[in-house]
Amino acid sequence: MKPAQAASSPQQAAPGPAGALPAPALSPSGGARYGLGVLALINLVHFLDRYVVFAVLAPIQRDLGIGDAEAGLLASAFLVVFMFTSPVFGWLGDRFSRKRTIAAGVALWSAATAAGGLAPSFGVLLATRAAVGVGEASYATIAPTLIADWFPPQQRARALAVFYAAAPVGAALGFILGGVVEARWGWRAVFFLAGLPGLLLALLQLTVREPPRGAFEGADPAAGEPAPSLLRCWRELARNRRYCALVAGYTAYTFAVGGLAVWMPTFLHRVRGMALEQANLWIGAVTVVGGFAGTFAGGWLADRWRLRQPEAYAALAGLASLLAAPFVAGALLLGWPPACLACLFLAEILLFAISGPVNGAILEAVAPSMRASAVAASILVMHLLGDAISPAAIGAVSDAVRQLLGEGAQAAGRGLLAGTLIVPVFVVLAGLAWGWIALRRPAAAAPAAEPPG
């Protein structure tokens, strides 16, 4: 199987001044915008399928008789499989048809999500969530590389922001769908409804045009730079200090955001006394508005700032993380629910502003011929040391504190509060890692031209 080539590819950028990024000769084609739209829809369903389980953790725990640590494993199992299969799909994505690999993965994870509604036991449900990870690995590793080849560097953070803006919308829909459907038809119906849209999107993905690799970085659209072997690729990534620092920050960020996403509905229900359906609706509303606004603002500001600062992507991510940390702490510590939700809203604006810039920085830190492998390696590391650990770690701390305090609702609430308080610490660590990149001030010059649009 040979790598697919686009029928009409973006025009190659003309070389710019020494040290500057090339300016695109033309704006992205309609095919690029269409492809971005399809990927954004898939990303929306991706996050809906990922987060819908967290909206119904309480009824799953009740029906299947599991504790907080086991509930946290539902997130960890998905992520363990996701991160360990990502390098395989990264290798495939650098060599074969990217759109077909994505389509197959979307169909697989959608079928696995629907199968979760049939699970008779915790073990079977755990297996279906793990299978979702296999399908999503094919998509998450490859989709950003298509966007990087559809859009020039001066527009890349905004294009990635469109793509990643679907994440808070999908996560919010997962919480809302889970809360509303579970209240009427039970948690099993939630999985059935969540799995169906992805099967249609898998077919739609086959209609997008696949761009040549590295067209905006001066690569030959006809031949392209050959992808290095997997071992050589990983050696080069390990020696790339900028890439390693970006991934280190992303790992701390993922630990924090993943743990918060899993436990926040249950936190509001158990610690702040909200009804579970109400908690899910509020989390959904805060996430969709704050996340959508933050993602777009982050991409737009990063592209503008990058005209003067070559490491603007990392600088914006670091600044946003450090500003978000006190709001994350306030969302956990403030006892009045409106104040808690207000802090959560501000924290999500800042945290979601990071998505486009950080992923753009990772893509630009490596050669076009190894971008899918670089994304795959970042996924492996940031999930292995990030949100594959944090949900179960928070649940384990919660159970341990509750055992020390004794049984009862008050002890359960204090236990979960203690577990979640590790989250703001990791938000700060992410900001420090990205800030180090920005403060190094590399010699490369920023783009000289005003970005179109």
N, C-alpha and C positions, 0 to 999 in steps of 0.2 A: 504494500500500500504506500503510495507516494503522498507527500504533503500536497494539500489542495491549494490551488492558486486562484486568485480572484479574477473574474472576468474583466472587471475594470477596477484597478487599484488606485490608491491615492498617488498623486504625482510626487515624485521624489523631490525632497527639499534641496534647494541650492545651497552650496557651502557658504557659510558666513565667515566673519572675522575669526582670526585665531583665538581659540579658547571659548568662542561663543557657540551657542546652539544654532543649528541651521533654521532659517525661517521658511515656513511652508510657502510654496508657490501658489497653491490653491487652497480654498477651504475644504473641509471634509465633504465627501460626496454624500448624496442621499442614501446610498447603500450603507455608508458608515453610520449615519444617523439611525437608519432602520435597524441595523445590527445592534447598535447600542440600546435601542428601545426593546428589542427582543431579550437581550441579556439582562436589562433592568427588570423586565417582567419575571424572568426566571429567578433573578436574585430575590425578588419580592416573595415568590413562592418558596424559594430555598429557606428564607428566614421564617416564614410562616410555619413550614414543616418543622423547623428546628425548635421554635419557641412554643409551639402549641402545647407540647407536653408539660411545660412548666406552669401553664395556666390551670392544669387539671391535676397537679401533683397531690393535692389534699384528697380528692375522691379516689385517686389511684391508690394512695397509701391506705385509705380506709377499706377499699374493696379487696386489695391484694395482701393486706396485713403487713406492710413494710414500714421501717423506721426512716429517720431523716438521712442516715448514711446511705442506705440502699436507694432512697429516692435520688440522692445526689449522683449515684452510679448510673442512672438513666442518661444523664448528660455526659458523664465521663465515658461510658461505653461507646456512644456515638463518636465522641471526639478522638478516642484512642484509635478506632478503626479509620476514621477520617484522616488523621495525621499520618498513620503508617502506610496508608495506600496512596497518599498524595505524591510521594516521590515517584511511584510507578507511573501515575498519570502525568506528572511533570516530564518524565522521560518521553512518554508517548506524545505529549503536546509539543515538544521541541522537534519532533520527527514526522508526525503523521497529521491527518486531517483533524484540525481542532474542533470544527463545528460538529462533526460526526461523533467524536469522542464525548463532547458535551451532551449531545442529544441522547446517547445511550445512558449516560449517567443520570440525566434528569428522569428518564423513564424508570430506571432502577430505584432511585430514592423515593419516587412517588408511589410505586407499588409497595415498597417496604413500609412507608408511612401508613397507607391504608391497611396493611396487614396487622399493624399494631392494634387496631380495633378488634381483632379476633383473638388476641392473646389471652389464654386461660390462666396464666400464672406470671409471676414476676420474671422468671427465667426466660419465657418466650417473649415477653415484652422487651426485655433487655436485648434479646437477639435481633428483634426487628429494628430497634433503634441503632444497633451496631450496623445493620445492613444499610440503613439510611446513610451512614458515614461513608460507605464504599461509593455510592452513587454521587454524593456531593463532592467527594474528592476529585472526581473527573471534571467537575464544573469550576470549583473555586480556584484550582491551580491554573486553569487555561484561560478563563474569561478575561482577566486583566491583560493578558498578552495580546488578545485580539483588539482590545481597546487601544493599547499602546501602538498598534500597527494601523489603526484606523485614523488616529488623531495625532497631529504634530505636537512636539514638546510644549509649545506655548499654550496649547489648549488642553493638555492631557489631564491636569488636575481637575479641571471643570468637567471633562468627560467622565473621569473616574468618579467625580462627585455625583453625577447623574446616576451612575451605576450603583454606587454605595448608598445613595439616598433611598433606594428601594429597600434597604435593610431595615431601617426603623419602621417603615410602613408595613413591611412584612411581619416584623416582630410584633408591632402593635395589633395587626390583624390577627396574629396568632393568639395573643392574649384576649382580644375581644371575642373572636370566634370561639375560643375555648370556654370563656366565661358564659357566653350566651347559650351556646349549643349544649354545654354540659348541664346547665340549669334546667333545660327542657327535655333533652333526650339521653343524657348520660355521657360519660367521658369516651365511651367507645365510638359513638357517632361522630365525635370531634375528629378522630383519626380518619374515618371514612371520607368525610367532607374535605379534609385537608389534603388528601392524597390525589384526588381526581384532577385538579387543574394542571398538574405537572405533566400528565400523560399527553395532554393537548400541546403544551409548550414544547415538549420533546420533538413533536412533528414540526412545529413552527421554526425551531432552531435550524432545521435542515434547509430552510429557505434563505438563510443569510449568506452573503458572499464572504469568502475567507481571504483576508489581505495577505500580501507577501510579508515575510518576516523582515523587520528592520528597514522598511522603505523610508522612514523619516530620519534614520540615522546614517544614510548613505549606503546601505546595503544594496547589492544587486538584486532587483526584483525577480530576475529570471533564475538566478542560481541560488543566491543567499549564502550566508556564512554557514558552513557545516556545524552542526551541534557537536560539542565535545562529548567524550564518553562520560558516563555518570560519575565514575571515580574522579576523573580530572575536573569535572564541573564542581564537585563537592570540595575538592582541594582548593580550587580557585576561590570559591565562596568563603572558605575558612580563612584564607589569607586576606580577604577584602575587609579591612577594618571598618570602613563606612557601612557596608552591608551588615556586618556583625552587630554594630551598635544600633542600627535601625531595627534589627530583629530582636535585640535585647530589650529595647524599649517597647516594641510591639508585644513581647512576651509578658512583661509586667502589666501592660495595658489590658491584654486579653485575660490575664488572671483576674484582674479587678472587674472588668465589664462582664465577663462570663459568670463569675460568682454572683454579682449583683442581679443579673438578668434572671438567673435560676431562682433565687430566693426572695426577690423583692415582693412578688404577689403574696407569698406565704408570710413574709415579714409584716406587711400591712395588715394581713388577716390575723396573725397570731399576736404580734407585738402592739399594733395600733388599734386593734379591735374592729377593723372593717369587715363587712361581709365579703366572701371570696369573689363573688361576681362583681361587686362594686370595686374591689381592689384591682381586679383585672381590667375593668373598664377605665379606671383612672390611669393605670400603668400604660394601657394602650393609647389613651389620649395624650398623655405626657410624652410618650415615646414618638408617636407619629408627628406631632407638632415640633417638639424640641429636636428630635433626630433629623427630620426633614430640613428644618431651617438651618441647623448646625452643619449638616453635610454640605449643603449648597454654599453656605457662607464660607466654610472652610476652603472649598475648592476655588471659589472666586477670589478670596483674599490671598490664597497661596500663589495663584498665577499672577496677580498684580504685584505682590511683594517680591516675587521672583525676578522681576525686571531689575531690581536693585540689589538683591541678596541671593547669590547662587544656592545657598542652603535654606531658602525660605520654607521649603516643605518641612524640613526637620525643625526649624525655628518655630514655625506656627504650631506644630504638634507638641513641642516641649512647653511652649507658653500656655497653650490650651489645657494641657494636663495639669500643670501647676496651679492654674486658676480654678480648675474643676475640683481639686482635692478638698478644699474646705466645704464646698457645696455637697459633695458626696458624704462627708462627715455629718453635715447638718441634716441631710435626708435620713440618716440613721439615728441621730441623737435627739432631734427635736420631737417632743411628745405630741404636739398639736398637729393633727393630720394635714391641715392646709399648709402649714409652714414646712412640713416634711415634703409634701408634693411640690411646693414652690422651689425648694432646694434641689429636688430631683430633676425638675424641669430645667433649671439653669445648668446643672451638672451635665445633663444629656446634650444640651446645645453645644457645650464645650467639648465633650467627649466625642460626639459624632463629627465635629469639625475636623477631627484628626484623620478620618478614613481616607479621603481622596489624597491629601498630601503625603501621608506615609506610604501608601501603596505606589504612588507616583515616584517617590524617592527610591523605593526598592527596585522598581522596574528600570530606573535610570542608573542604578548603581552597578549594573551588570551588562554584558553584551547582549544584543537582541537574540542571538542564537541559543542563549541559555536562560531566557527569561522565565519560561514555564518551570524549569528546574529550580530556579532561584525562588519563585513564588512557592513551589512545593516544599523546598527546604525551610522557608520561613513558616509555612503552615505547620510542618512537623515540629519545629522547635517551639513556636509560640503556643501550640496546643499541648504538646508534651509537658512543658513546664508552666503552662498557663491555665486555661479553663478546663483542661482534662483533670486538673488537680483541685482547683478552687471550689467547685460545687460540693464535692465529697469532703474536702477539708473543712469548709464552713459547716456542713452537716455533722461531721465528726466532733468539731468543737462544740457545736450546739448540744449534741447528745451527751458529751462529757460534762459540760457545765450543768445540764439538767439533772444528771445523775448525782452531782455534788449537792445541788440545791433541793433535791427531792421531787416527788411527783406534783402535778398541778399545773394549771394554765400559766401562773406567774413564773414558775421555774422554766417552763417551755419557752416563754417569751424572752426571759433573760438569757437563756442559752443561745437562742438564735441571734439576739442582739450582740452577744459576745463574739459569735462566729463571724458576723458580717463586718465587724469593726476592723478586720484586717484589710478590707478593700481599699480605703483611702491611702493606706501606706503604699500599696502597689501603684496607685495612680501617681503618687509623687515619684516613685522610682522610674516610671516610664518617662515622666517629664525630665528628669535628670539625664537619662540616657540620650534622649533626643536633643536636649540642650547642649550636651557635650559636642555633638556633631556640628551644631550651628556655631558654637564658639570657636571651633577649630579654624573657621574661615579659610577654606581651601582656595588655591590660586585660580581655579577655573572661574571665568567671567560669567556673569548673568546674561540672559538673552537681551539683545540690544533693541529689538523691535517691540512695539506695542502689540499685544496679542489681539487677533481679529475678534470682533464681536464684543 
